[in-house]
Structure formats: structure tokens, C-alpha cells
Amino acid sequence: MIYPIVLFGDPVLRKETQDIPIGSDIKELVADMFETMHAASGVGLAAPQIGKALRLFIVDSTPMHDEEEEVKPLVEAFINPEILEEDGEEWAFEEGCLSIPGIREDVTRPETVKIKYYDADWNEHVEEFDDIKARIIQHEYDHVEGVLFTDYLSPFKKRLLKKKLSDISKGKAKADYRVKVPSKR
């Protein structure tokens, strides 16, 4: 099932997410999230982006990998994730977000991340990722913490984007996928 992507301005994107009880049957939700992400041409998707305040995100770094690379793409579900460490030199990279269509900006993040999580079979992992995999994980992890990539921008950049962000929150956004406009208060 393909879910609509929740747009900027929806309170669920800022809400505190809840751990998923260990052993819960979440395979269908994970499969739906992968289907939703692929339909939107994304490389990551967090549960809040489909309106669910759960500590869950998925990653498929395949589109970001060169076929010549020996390193395999990362395709994984991260359930109840906890970043244990971020390290290495910080580097800037232009990020975008399915919940904020049409806006891309440079965000600086550390080059490596060590994360503890469960996969969809409830196997526990503690792994370290670097480069683009770390970047995607950090971006999606931010979602389960109620943080958006725009939060990292300078006050000046935020002022420049204010109208665009306001328009997105009103549903005035161009996206090639189904979206859910924040309800009016």
C-alpha cells in the first residue's frame, strides 16, 4: 500500500515518536513504507512522514551508488534506532526531503555514524556507517526525533525559504507522488 507523504507543517513531523514493542508484527508496514518510498523516488523514509509517530525509518541507498563501486547499497529497516556516536570530519551535501518537495539545501553532518537498531525480523544490530549511507541514516533518524533538515539552515536561509515552506504547508507544492496537506487549525 502506498501512503501519502505528509507535508511540512504537519504536527506529526515534530511529534515525539514512540518505540515499537519488540516482536510486534511490522513487516507489512515496513513493506508499505518501501513501496511508498520507491513510488516517490526517495532513498529514505521515516514513519512520521506517513503520519505515524513511530521510531521507524527505512533506507535504500541504491540510487546513490555507482554500479562500479564495490560497496553494496544499504537496504534496511531501522526499528527503535538509537545513534550511539557520530564522528569524523563534517561535510556538506545538498539534502532534500519528500516532506519538503522542491527545496534542496546544503547540510553539514559528521561523516560516520554508529547506530543501534532492530531490523524487520527483530534482530538487534550495532553498526557503523559512513559517507552517503551515514548521511541518509542521520537525515532519517532526525525525522524520528522531530527534526527536519531545514532546522540546520542559517537564520538567513530560513528567512529566504519562509514563503516556500509556508506554501508547502498549504499544499502549494509540486510533487510526483501523493501528499497529505497539513490540516487547517
N, C-alpha and C positions, 0 to 999 in steps of 0.2 A: 504494500500500500504506500502510495506516495503522499506524504503530508505536505501541506502548505508551509512555507518558510515564514516564520514570524519576523516582522519588520521592526527596525529601530523605533524605539518609543514604547514598545510593549513592555509592561512591567515585569513579565516573566524573564526578560533578558537581564534584569537587575536583581532578581529574587534569589534568596539563599536556596541552594539546591539540597536535596535530601539524599543520603546514602540509600542504595538499593539493598534490601535484605539479602544476605548471602544465600545462594541457592535458588533465588527467585527465577521463574521461567521468563527470561527476557530475550530469548533467541528471535522470536517474531519481531519484537520491537527493534532489535539490532538489524535484522534483515530489512525491515521497513526503512530504517534510517539510511542504510547503504543505498537502497533503491531511491530514496528521496535525494540523497547527496549526488548520486550519479546522474539523476534526471536534471539536476541543477548545475551540473558540471563543476562540482566542488571537490576539494581534496580533504575536507574535514567537515564534521557536523556535530554539534552538541545538542543534547536533549532539550535545553531551553529554546533552541532555535525552531523546534517543532511544538513548542508550547508546554513542554514537560519539565518541571523543576526537579530534575534528577541528576545525580552525579554520574553522567554517562556521556562519552563522546566517541566518535569513530574517526578513523583516518584511512585514507587511501592515497598514498603519495605517488602512485603510478604516473599520473600526468606530469609530475615534476621531474621525472627521471629520464635520463638519456638512455636509449637502448644499448649504447656502447658501454655503459657503466657496469662494473662487476657487482656493485652493491645492489641488493634486491630492494624493490619498493616495500614500503610498510603498509600493510592492510590489516587493521586491527581494531577491535573494540576495547575501550578503556573504561572499565566499570569501577566506581568508587576510587578514582585516581587520587594520588597524593604525591605532589612534587617533593622530593627529598632534597634535591640540590640542583642549582643552576650554576654553571661555571663557564670559564673560558672567556675569550675576548668577545665583547659585544659587537654586533654587526647590524647594519641597517639593511632592510629589504622591504620592497613595496608589498604591503598586505592589502587584501580586500576581505569582504565578508558577505556571505549570502544574505545576511540580515540587513546589510547596508549596501544595496546594489548601486553601482555606478561611482563609488568612492574608493579610491586606492591611495594609500599614503605610506611613506617610509616609516617603519617602526624598528627601533633598536632593541635587540634581545641578546642574551648570552648564547654562545654557540653550542653548549651542551646542556642536557637536562637528564637528571636521574629521577625516575618515576616508579612508584609502586602502584599496581593496579591489578584488577582481575580481568580475565578475558571472558568471552561469552559462555565458556564451559566452566567458569568459576575456578580456573587455575590462577593462582597468585603469581605475579611476576614482579621483579625489581630489575629494571633495565636502564641502560644509559643510551641516549640517542644524541646525534649531533647534526649539524648543518640544517638542511631543509626539513628533515624529519623532526628535529628538535623544535624548529620554528613552528611547524604545523601543530605539534603537541602543545606547545606553550600558548598558541593562539586559542586552540580548542579548550585547553584547561582554564584559560581566563573566562571562557563562557560559563563554566560550571561554578566559577567564583563571582559571577555577576559583573565581569569586566569586559569591555569592548576595546578593540584596537584603537578606536578614536580617543580613548582615555589617555593614551600615551602621547598624544599630539600636544604641541605647544599651545598656550592660550591664543596666540595669534592665528595659528592654523585652525583652531576650533572656531574662532570668530569668522574666518573665511568660509568655513563649511556650514555655519549655523543655518542658513536658509536651505541648503541642500538636505541637511539632516531633518529639518522641520518638514520639508516636502515629503521625504521618505516616510516619516511618521504619519503623514496624512494620506499615504497611499499613492503619492505622485512620484512613482519610481518605475523605471523600465527594468523589467526582469524577464528572462526567458523561462521562468518557472512560476508555479503557483505561489502566491504570497498571502499572508494574513495581515491585514492592516490593523494596527492597534485600535481598540475600541475607544470611542469618544467618551470623555469623562463628563 
